[in-house]
């Protein structure tokens, strides 16, 4: 595999797998964690069926809900999904 591809994969996978993240908050069906690389993004982790239900709603209403950057399976539990979302500024809300 080419070196630049390995570097890109390493950077992206390090953020997901190996870096401990402090919990930002939680709800009934998910936990939210801060991104260590990008302070404007959060990771929401929850059950696959529940997550896929609200992901569709978020994507269909971009003026109301935060932007979704990507959705991928949680490596520690195959029944959970991780959603990388935009961190909103709630101080001015």
Secondary structure, 3 states (H helix, E strand, C coil): CCHHHHHHHHHHHHHHHHCCCCEEEECCCEEEEECCCCCCEEEEEEEHHHHHHHHHHHHHCCCCCCCEEEEEECCCCCCEEEEEEECCCCCCC
